[in-house]
Amino acid sequence: MLSPIKIILLLAVVAGVFLIARMVRGAVKKGGNPVDTGYSNEKDEGADPTEMEKCPNCGTYVSALEDHRCKR
């Protein structure tokens, strides 16, 4: 049987979820990102891509062969 305490807690949880959903929807409508991933679409000026080299022993692609040790 549902006790009054359980009913009150259930209503509090439902109200909390509703309020959080409203805040997230409001942020999205305003053009904001509700979750900041830290990823930017802009290119970093100082970042150079690293060429990947294939290990002749195990076939794994690594950035530097001298740092790689095969686990075979």
Chimera marker file (.cmm) of the C-alpha trace (Angstrom):
<marker_set name="trace">
<marker id="1" x="0.000" y="0.000" z="0.000" r="1" g="1" b="0" radius="0.5"/>
<marker id="2" x="1.201" y="3.504" z="-0.725" r="1" g="1" b="0" radius="0.5"/>
<marker id="3" x="1.804" y="5.481" z="2.396" r="1" g="1" b="0" radius="0.5"/>
<marker id="4" x="1.465" y="9.278" z="2.413" r="1" g="1" b="0" radius="0.5"/>
<marker id="5" x="5.253" y="9.640" z="2.622" r="1" g="1" b="0" radius="0.5"/>
<marker id="6" x="5.728" y="7.543" z="-0.536" r="1" g="1" b="0" radius="0.5"/>
<marker id="7" x="3.118" y="9.593" z="-2.394" r="1" g="1" b="0" radius="0.5"/>
<marker id="8" x="4.774" y="12.872" z="-1.363" r="1" g="1" b="0" radius="0.5"/>
<marker id="9" x="8.213" y="11.613" z="-2.406" r="1" g="1" b="0" radius="0.5"/>
<marker id="10" x="6.841" y="10.381" z="-5.737" r="1" g="1" b="0" radius="0.5"/>
<marker id="11" x="5.258" y="13.775" z="-6.413" r="1" g="1" b="0" radius="0.5"/>
<marker id="12" x="8.518" y="15.513" z="-5.482" r="1" g="1" b="0" radius="0.5"/>
<marker id="13" x="10.498" y="13.335" z="-7.896" r="1" g="1" b="0" radius="0.5"/>
<marker id="14" x="7.978" y="13.908" z="-10.717" r="1" g="1" b="0" radius="0.5"/>
<marker id="15" x="8.032" y="17.663" z="-10.094" r="1" g="1" b="0" radius="0.5"/>
<marker id="16" x="11.849" y="17.686" z="-10.070" r="1" g="1" b="0" radius="0.5"/>
<marker id="17" x="12.064" y="15.817" z="-13.369" r="1" g="1" b="0" radius="0.5"/>
<marker id="18" x="9.486" y="18.176" z="-14.889" r="1" g="1" b="0" radius="0.5"/>
<marker id="19" x="11.404" y="21.276" z="-13.777" r="1" g="1" b="0" radius="0.5"/>
<marker id="20" x="14.736" y="19.962" z="-15.037" r="1" g="1" b="0" radius="0.5"/>
<marker id="21" x="13.168" y="19.082" z="-18.400" r="1" g="1" b="0" radius="0.5"/>
<marker id="22" x="11.764" y="22.620" z="-18.677" r="1" g="1" b="0" radius="0.5"/>
<marker id="23" x="15.180" y="24.133" z="-17.965" r="1" g="1" b="0" radius="0.5"/>
<marker id="24" x="16.866" y="21.956" z="-20.582" r="1" g="1" b="0" radius="0.5"/>
<marker id="25" x="14.198" y="22.716" z="-23.201" r="1" g="1" b="0" radius="0.5"/>
<marker id="26" x="14.500" y="26.422" z="-22.432" r="1" g="1" b="0" radius="0.5"/>
<marker id="27" x="18.271" y="26.338" z="-22.878" r="1" g="1" b="0" radius="0.5"/>
<marker id="28" x="17.932" y="24.534" z="-26.216" r="1" g="1" b="0" radius="0.5"/>
<marker id="29" x="15.317" y="27.016" z="-27.492" r="1" g="1" b="0" radius="0.5"/>
<marker id="30" x="17.634" y="29.911" z="-26.653" r="1" g="1" b="0" radius="0.5"/>
<marker id="31" x="20.383" y="28.299" z="-28.705" r="1" g="1" b="0" radius="0.5"/>
<marker id="32" x="22.483" y="27.216" z="-25.783" r="1" g="1" b="0" radius="0.5"/>
<marker id="33" x="23.964" y="23.794" z="-25.287" r="1" g="1" b="0" radius="0.5"/>
<marker id="34" x="22.535" y="22.167" z="-22.132" r="1" g="1" b="0" radius="0.5"/>
<marker id="35" x="25.514" y="19.824" z="-21.911" r="1" g="1" b="0" radius="0.5"/>
<marker id="36" x="28.943" y="21.294" z="-22.515" r="1" g="1" b="0" radius="0.5"/>
<marker id="37" x="31.085" y="18.564" z="-24.062" r="1" g="1" b="0" radius="0.5"/>
<marker id="38" x="34.186" y="20.741" z="-24.250" r="1" g="1" b="0" radius="0.5"/>
<marker id="39" x="34.433" y="20.011" z="-27.978" r="1" g="1" b="0" radius="0.5"/>
<marker id="40" x="34.691" y="22.886" z="-30.378" r="1" g="1" b="0" radius="0.5"/>
<marker id="41" x="34.190" y="22.736" z="-34.133" r="1" g="1" b="0" radius="0.5"/>
<marker id="42" x="36.823" y="25.400" z="-34.624" r="1" g="1" b="0" radius="0.5"/>
<marker id="43" x="40.244" y="24.163" z="-35.664" r="1" g="1" b="0" radius="0.5"/>
<marker id="44" x="43.039" y="24.593" z="-33.169" r="1" g="1" b="0" radius="0.5"/>
<marker id="45" x="45.761" y="26.721" z="-34.707" r="1" g="1" b="0" radius="0.5"/>
<marker id="46" x="48.641" y="24.984" z="-32.918" r="1" g="1" b="0" radius="0.5"/>
<marker id="47" x="47.499" y="21.380" z="-33.254" r="1" g="1" b="0" radius="0.5"/>
<marker id="48" x="49.275" y="19.304" z="-35.885" r="1" g="1" b="0" radius="0.5"/>
<marker id="49" x="47.861" y="15.924" z="-36.895" r="1" g="1" b="0" radius="0.5"/>
<marker id="50" x="50.012" y="12.935" z="-36.010" r="1" g="1" b="0" radius="0.5"/>
<marker id="51" x="50.808" y="10.448" z="-38.732" r="1" g="1" b="0" radius="0.5"/>
<marker id="52" x="49.937" y="6.908" z="-37.733" r="1" g="1" b="0" radius="0.5"/>
<marker id="53" x="52.376" y="4.125" z="-38.594" r="1" g="1" b="0" radius="0.5"/>
<marker id="54" x="51.519" y="0.439" z="-38.846" r="1" g="1" b="0" radius="0.5"/>
<marker id="55" x="53.523" y="-1.904" z="-36.632" r="1" g="1" b="0" radius="0.5"/>
<marker id="56" x="55.156" y="-4.559" z="-38.821" r="1" g="1" b="0" radius="0.5"/>
<marker id="57" x="54.787" y="-7.225" z="-36.103" r="1" g="1" b="0" radius="0.5"/>
<marker id="58" x="51.207" y="-6.904" z="-34.854" r="1" g="1" b="0" radius="0.5"/>
<marker id="59" x="49.587" y="-4.579" z="-37.424" r="1" g="1" b="0" radius="0.5"/>
<marker id="60" x="48.448" y="-2.024" z="-34.849" r="1" g="1" b="0" radius="0.5"/>
<marker id="61" x="48.538" y="1.630" z="-35.901" r="1" g="1" b="0" radius="0.5"/>
<marker id="62" x="50.572" y="3.736" z="-33.471" r="1" g="1" b="0" radius="0.5"/>
<marker id="63" x="51.832" y="7.320" z="-33.471" r="1" g="1" b="0" radius="0.5"/>
<marker id="64" x="55.431" y="6.417" z="-32.681" r="1" g="1" b="0" radius="0.5"/>
<marker id="65" x="56.885" y="2.978" z="-33.338" r="1" g="1" b="0" radius="0.5"/>
<marker id="66" x="59.736" y="3.474" z="-30.867" r="1" g="1" b="0" radius="0.5"/>
<marker id="67" x="57.213" y="3.832" z="-27.984" r="1" g="1" b="0" radius="0.5"/>
<marker id="68" x="55.163" y="0.780" z="-29.037" r="1" g="1" b="0" radius="0.5"/>
<marker id="69" x="55.723" y="-2.705" z="-27.624" r="1" g="1" b="0" radius="0.5"/>
<marker id="70" x="53.864" y="-5.645" z="-29.158" r="1" g="1" b="0" radius="0.5"/>
<marker id="71" x="51.975" y="-7.790" z="-26.685" r="1" g="1" b="0" radius="0.5"/>
<marker id="72" x="52.555" y="-10.960" z="-28.665" r="1" g="1" b="0" radius="0.5"/>
<link id1="1" id2="2" r="1" g="1" b="0" radius="0.2"/>
<link id1="2" id2="3" r="1" g="1" b="0" radius="0.2"/>
<link id1="3" id2="4" r="1" g="1" b="0" radius="0.2"/>
<link id1="4" id2="5" r="1" g="1" b="0" radius="0.2"/>
<link id1="5" id2="6" r="1" g="1" b="0" radius="0.2"/>
<link id1="6" id2="7" r="1" g="1" b="0" radius="0.2"/>
<link id1="7" id2="8" r="1" g="1" b="0" radius="0.2"/>
<link id1="8" id2="9" r="1" g="1" b="0" radius="0.2"/>
<link id1="9" id2="10" r="1" g="1" b="0" radius="0.2"/>
<link id1="10" id2="11" r="1" g="1" b="0" radius="0.2"/>
<link id1="11" id2="12" r="1" g="1" b="0" radius="0.2"/>
<link id1="12" id2="13" r="1" g="1" b="0" radius="0.2"/>
<link id1="13" id2="14" r="1" g="1" b="0" radius="0.2"/>
<link id1="14" id2="15" r="1" g="1" b="0" radius="0.2"/>
<link id1="15" id2="16" r="1" g="1" b="0" radius="0.2"/>
<link id1="16" id2="17" r="1" g="1" b="0" radius="0.2"/>
<link id1="17" id2="18" r="1" g="1" b="0" radius="0.2"/>
<link id1="18" id2="19" r="1" g="1" b="0" radius="0.2"/>
<link id1="19" id2="20" r="1" g="1" b="0" radius="0.2"/>
<link id1="20" id2="21" r="1" g="1" b="0" radius="0.2"/>
<link id1="21" id2="22" r="1" g="1" b="0" radius="0.2"/>
<link id1="22" id2="23" r="1" g="1" b="0" radius="0.2"/>
<link id1="23" id2="24" r="1" g="1" b="0" radius="0.2"/>
<link id1="24" id2="25" r="1" g="1" b="0" radius="0.2"/>
<link id1="25" id2="26" r="1" g="1" b="0" radius="0.2"/>
<link id1="26" id2="27" r="1" g="1" b="0" radius="0.2"/>
<link id1="27" id2="28" r="1" g="1" b="0" radius="0.2"/>
<link id1="28" id2="29" r="1" g="1" b="0" radius="0.2"/>
<link id1="29" id2="30" r="1" g="1" b="0" radius="0.2"/>
<link id1="30" id2="31" r="1" g="1" b="0" radius="0.2"/>
<link id1="31" id2="32" r="1" g="1" b="0" radius="0.2"/>
<link id1="32" id2="33" r="1" g="1" b="0" radius="0.2"/>
<link id1="33" id2="34" r="1" g="1" b="0" radius="0.2"/>
<link id1="34" id2="35" r="1" g="1" b="0" radius="0.2"/>
<link id1="35" id2="36" r="1" g="1" b="0" radius="0.2"/>
<link id1="36" id2="37" r="1" g="1" b="0" radius="0.2"/>
<link id1="37" id2="38" r="1" g="1" b="0" radius="0.2"/>
<link id1="38" id2="39" r="1" g="1" b="0" radius="0.2"/>
<link id1="39" id2="40" r="1" g="1" b="0" radius="0.2"/>
<link id1="40" id2="41" r="1" g="1" b="0" radius="0.2"/>
<link id1="41" id2="42" r="1" g="1" b="0" radius="0.2"/>
<link id1="42" id2="43" r="1" g="1" b="0" radius="0.2"/>
<link id1="43" id2="44" r="1" g="1" b="0" radius="0.2"/>
<link id1="44" id2="45" r="1" g="1" b="0" radius="0.2"/>
<link id1="45" id2="46" r="1" g="1" b="0" radius="0.2"/>
<link id1="46" id2="47" r="1" g="1" b="0" radius="0.2"/>
<link id1="47" id2="48" r="1" g="1" b="0" radius="0.2"/>
<link id1="48" id2="49" r="1" g="1" b="0" radius="0.2"/>
<link id1="49" id2="50" r="1" g="1" b="0" radius="0.2"/>
<link id1="50" id2="51" r="1" g="1" b="0" radius="0.2"/>
<link id1="51" id2="52" r="1" g="1" b="0" radius="0.2"/>
<link id1="52" id2="53" r="1" g="1" b="0" radius="0.2"/>
<link id1="53" id2="54" r="1" g="1" b="0" radius="0.2"/>
<link id1="54" id2="55" r="1" g="1" b="0" radius="0.2"/>
<link id1="55" id2="56" r="1" g="1" b="0" radius="0.2"/>
<link id1="56" id2="57" r="1" g="1" b="0" radius="0.2"/>
<link id1="57" id2="58" r="1" g="1" b="0" radius="0.2"/>
<link id1="58" id2="59" r="1" g="1" b="0" radius="0.2"/>
<link id1="59" id2="60" r="1" g="1" b="0" radius="0.2"/>
<link id1="60" id2="61" r="1" g="1" b="0" radius="0.2"/>
<link id1="61" id2="62" r="1" g="1" b="0" radius="0.2"/>
<link id1="62" id2="63" r="1" g="1" b="0" radius="0.2"/>
<link id1="63" id2="64" r="1" g="1" b="0" radius="0.2"/>
<link id1="64" id2="65" r="1" g="1" b="0" radius="0.2"/>
<link id1="65" id2="66" r="1" g="1" b="0" radius="0.2"/>
<link id1="66" id2="67" r="1" g="1" b="0" radius="0.2"/>
<link id1="67" id2="68" r="1" g="1" b="0" radius="0.2"/>
<link id1="68" id2="69" r="1" g="1" b="0" radius="0.2"/>
<link id1="69" id2="70" r="1" g="1" b="0" radius="0.2"/>
<link id1="70" id2="71" r="1" g="1" b="0" radius="0.2"/>
<link id1="71" id2="72" r="1" g="1" b="0" radius="0.2"/>
</marker_set>
